[in-house]
Amino acid sequence: MQRASVNTDIEQYVIDKVKEIRTSKGISQAKLAHLIELSVGFIGNVENPKHIAKYNLNHLNRISKEPNVPFKDFFPECSL
């Protein structure tokens, strides 16, 4: 049986969080791609759970600056 997603739980959390923030601010995939200088296809691939594309820390850093979202908001809270 094939996994529904090729991403780990933390990778999927980050992807979902970026998408949630993006849509809540009314930012399309195309607009986000333009803001962070990536292709629209890349953003679509990242948001497709069956594709291996992922955001890296540099992407998240650029994303946090454009819609003005604290970098830490892309990650779940953890308790030590």
Secondary structure, DSSP 4 states (H G I P E B T S, - for coil): ---S-SS-HHHHHHHHHHHHHHHHTT--HHHHHHHTT--HHHHHHHHSTTS-----HHHHHHHHHTTT--GGGGS-----
